[in-house]
Amino acid sequence: MAMNGRDTAVVTYDDARAALAAWKADFPSDPYHDDAALRSILARSLSAERMSALDVRASSFARTLVLVVAPAAQRYEQRTHLPELSRYDGLGNRTESVSFDPAYHEAGVAVWGSGVVALSNEPGRAYEQATLLYLLSLESEAGHACPVTCTIGLARALRRSASPDVRERFLPALVDPQYELAERGAQFLTEVQGGSDVGANECVAIANIDGETYRISGEKWFCSVANADQFFITARVPGGPTGTRGLGSFVAPRMIDGQPNGFTLRRLKDKLGTRGLASGEIDFEDALAWPVGPVEEGFRTAVSVVLNTSRWMTAVGSAGIMRRAVLEARSFAKHREAFGVSIEQFPAMRRTLADMAATSAGALHLVFALTELEDRIDAGTASADDVLYHRFLVNTAKYLVSRQATSVVRSGIEVLGGNGTIEDFSVLPRLYRDAIVYESWEGTHNVLAAQVLNDLRRLPILDVVEARLLACFDTAPATDLVGTLRRRLGDVNASARECRDDDEFASWHFRDVLDQIGLLAEVAYLFAAHDLAAANHLLTNSSPGYDPATDAGLAGRVNAVLDSGGVTGSSPS
Ligand SMILES: Cc1cc2nc3c(=O)[nH]c(=O)nc-3n(C[C@H](O)[C@H](O)[C@H](O)COP(=O)(O)OP(=O)(O)OC[C@H]3O[C@@H](n4cnc5c(N)ncnc54)[C@H](O)[C@@H]3O)c2cc1C
């Protein structure tokens, strides 16, 4: 075959297969050590002592991930090895349980052994937890990543909001580092009438006469970690206000005296992605439950602790998914040849790889800016402005980064060509399916955008956002682009204020404005970290009126991103 009149060298079948094998072998044996950008974020943020402890923990987990979790997940994520409903034991006793492929439990031992959940027992360990979850997400391993997230959310809610008695009853088993002994948490809010409109919940919680416990009845429609040992449930207390204000937050053990605690697992859902984990529909009838914090503050507990923890971790997981897609694509492009040259030499391919790398880099910085706030809030050292900024960032990061993940993985699949669509060729199809699910759960895009808008209207958040981003620009190296950034921030702020003050304008335009603010935040953090190549590329790509045809600097920008040793530029060679 010839292209542009140039004959290509003869490539044998064996050569082609050897190139593919070399590509597979490129994946780092320690993806934590290989991630220069992640380690430099952590080194800037943590004390030397904390950093060196995390180095050991993360490196060990990263190696186990490659050796144990990756092959296990490859098996239990296949359609033929998915979790199955197992409602009775061999003697006909009702168990309402879920059975998993043994490989699932092998991975579970490794994941729980990393300490990612057990660290929830100590306030202010968000950096460690985010790092471990990010690494786990390189494998697109939602089978345990989701239970990890739900358990951390429930543990935090018990630690921060529950009465001492309730905390003592439920928390210790959740934070046990041993997989076989640890209990797993789940969080059930969504009902068939709607997940976004949680205020439409119909599940009821009736107080028992002991003045301590409740009986929960009703149906929950999306119950991930259907095998969990403890369920966090929102339910309406009769006689209370309508809407979300009338919802309490409760924890119910799965089993009481060896019997299922007033629930029936109706069926497991057949999902597009996150297949390794069991998501079901559950009917509750008089399930015994304990309140998590004051019942009248139930919705607040559900959102500010449980849901926000899941949003943070979903954003972190989405950034991990992106990093994996970049590693796969860069390495494949280096080894794959077409028309006699490696495909990474084609400018169009280089452009795609650079776009992926810069987006992934921006997302990494954004989710760790959020992690810094999570760390301080959990440790009880956050300022009032930190709390406001967190309110903005947790929704914005989940909204933006989950969408970016799908888009970056799709580009990765494009880089691998037809092979990219094949399930046992690479992890990319699984990453893609999971990324789409990540977009939906813990709040859909419109709902998160509406939440941010609502907050901007009620609270002085825009001032805090502006101050935080300006602080990033101030620490950035002197470059012409800082002026552009300041102007963009002024423009975006003006649009956000218009949305805040004009309902009609906001209802049509706010998502565009949120895209712009989120992207600008990513660029600001890249600048502050001196990753000028990625910052410049992301900023220029997203400039209003940007015309690729007249961007004379495009080749330079692309090469700078791909040649930089920073963030996702560190290719696995
Ligand atoms: C695999 C999977 C696992 C899940 N696990 C759990 C779980 O364990 N626990 C749990 O509680 N939930 C779980 N969920 C449910 C998830 O949280 C909901 O799917 C999500 O909150 C959206 O709710 P919904 O699906 O009912 O969509 P709907 O609320 O019906 O929304 C449909 C569409 O309407 C849009 N929309 C809604 N309101 C507005 C508005 N005001 N303006 C503009 N657009 C709007 C939404 O953005 C969305 O695009 C899971 C979901 C999935 C896919």
PDBQT file of the ligand as one rigid body, heavy atoms in Angstrom, charges set to zero:
ROOT
HETATM    1  C1  LIG A 601     -25.371   2.138  37.478  1.00  0.00    +0.000 C 
HETATM    2  C2  LIG A 601     -26.088   3.055  38.399  1.00  0.00    +0.000 A 
HETATM    3  C3  LIG A 601     -26.011   2.841  39.765  1.00  0.00    +0.000 A 
HETATM    4  C4  LIG A 601     -26.706   3.658  40.644  1.00  0.00    +0.000 A 
HETATM    5  N1  LIG A 601     -26.626   3.422  41.980  1.00  0.00    +0.000 NA
HETATM    6  C5  LIG A 601     -27.340   4.180  42.853  1.00  0.00    +0.000 A 
HETATM    7  C6  LIG A 601     -27.317   3.936  44.250  1.00  0.00    +0.000 A 
HETATM    8  O1  LIG A 601     -26.625   3.062  44.716  1.00  0.00    +0.000 OA
HETATM    9  N2  LIG A 601     -28.076   4.698  45.050  1.00  0.00    +0.000 N 
HETATM   10  C7  LIG A 601     -28.864   5.695  44.581  1.00  0.00    +0.000 A 
HETATM   11  O2  LIG A 601     -29.526   6.360  45.370  1.00  0.00    +0.000 OA
HETATM   12  N3  LIG A 601     -28.915   5.957  43.246  1.00  0.00    +0.000 NA
HETATM   13  C8  LIG A 601     -28.160   5.237  42.384  1.00  0.00    +0.000 A 
HETATM   14  N4  LIG A 601     -28.194   5.501  41.037  1.00  0.00    +0.000 N 
HETATM   15  C9  LIG A 601     -29.161   6.452  40.557  1.00  0.00    +0.000 C 
HETATM   16  C10 LIG A 601     -28.582   7.765  40.107  1.00  0.00    +0.000 C 
HETATM   17  O3  LIG A 601     -28.158   8.510  41.193  1.00  0.00    +0.000 OA
HETATM   18  C11 LIG A 601     -29.694   8.429  39.306  1.00  0.00    +0.000 C 
HETATM   19  O4  LIG A 601     -29.778   7.717  38.086  1.00  0.00    +0.000 OA
HETATM   20  C12 LIG A 601     -29.468   9.879  39.056  1.00  0.00    +0.000 C 
HETATM   21  O5  LIG A 601     -29.526  10.590  40.268  1.00  0.00    +0.000 OA
HETATM   22  C13 LIG A 601     -30.510  10.470  38.090  1.00  0.00    +0.000 C 
HETATM   23  O6  LIG A 601     -31.777  10.097  38.457  1.00  0.00    +0.000 OA
HETATM   24  P1  LIG A 601     -32.736   9.429  37.382  1.00  0.00    +0.000 P 
HETATM   25  O7  LIG A 601     -31.988   8.323  36.740  1.00  0.00    +0.000 OA
HETATM   26  O8  LIG A 601     -34.002   9.078  38.063  1.00  0.00    +0.000 OA
HETATM   27  O9  LIG A 601     -32.967  10.526  36.311  1.00  0.00    +0.000 OA
HETATM   28  P2  LIG A 601     -34.122  11.634  36.316  1.00  0.00    +0.000 P 
HETATM   29  O10 LIG A 601     -34.150  12.284  37.653  1.00  0.00    +0.000 OA
HETATM   30  O11 LIG A 601     -35.355  11.001  35.808  1.00  0.00    +0.000 OA
HETATM   31  O12 LIG A 601     -33.550  12.638  35.257  1.00  0.00    +0.000 OA
HETATM   32  C14 LIG A 601     -33.640  12.393  33.856  1.00  0.00    +0.000 C 
HETATM   33  C15 LIG A 601     -33.011  13.563  33.122  1.00  0.00    +0.000 C 
HETATM   34  O13 LIG A 601     -33.700  14.761  33.441  1.00  0.00    +0.000 OA
HETATM   35  C16 LIG A 601     -32.769  15.763  33.804  1.00  0.00    +0.000 C 
HETATM   36  N5  LIG A 601     -33.361  16.685  34.760  1.00  0.00    +0.000 N 
HETATM   37  C17 LIG A 601     -33.920  16.396  35.948  1.00  0.00    +0.000 A 
HETATM   38  N6  LIG A 601     -34.301  17.526  36.571  1.00  0.00    +0.000 NA
HETATM   39  C18 LIG A 601     -33.963  18.544  35.751  1.00  0.00    +0.000 A 
HETATM   40  C19 LIG A 601     -34.068  19.969  35.829  1.00  0.00    +0.000 A 
HETATM   41  N7  LIG A 601     -34.585  20.566  36.906  1.00  0.00    +0.000 N 
HETATM   42  N8  LIG A 601     -33.624  20.703  34.784  1.00  0.00    +0.000 NA
HETATM   43  C20 LIG A 601     -33.095  20.126  33.689  1.00  0.00    +0.000 A 
HETATM   44  N9  LIG A 601     -32.956  18.802  33.568  1.00  0.00    +0.000 NA
HETATM   45  C21 LIG A 601     -33.384  18.010  34.587  1.00  0.00    +0.000 A 
HETATM   46  C22 LIG A 601     -31.588  15.019  34.413  1.00  0.00    +0.000 C 
HETATM   47  O14 LIG A 601     -30.404  15.804  34.354  1.00  0.00    +0.000 OA
HETATM   48  C23 LIG A 601     -31.541  13.799  33.508  1.00  0.00    +0.000 C 
HETATM   49  O15 LIG A 601     -30.787  14.098  32.360  1.00  0.00    +0.000 OA
HETATM   50  C24 LIG A 601     -27.473   4.723  40.148  1.00  0.00    +0.000 A 
HETATM   51  C25 LIG A 601     -27.514   4.957  38.768  1.00  0.00    +0.000 A 
HETATM   52  C26 LIG A 601     -26.832   4.153  37.914  1.00  0.00    +0.000 A 
HETATM   53  C27 LIG A 601     -26.897   4.424  36.442  1.00  0.00    +0.000 C 
ENDROOT
TORSDOF 0
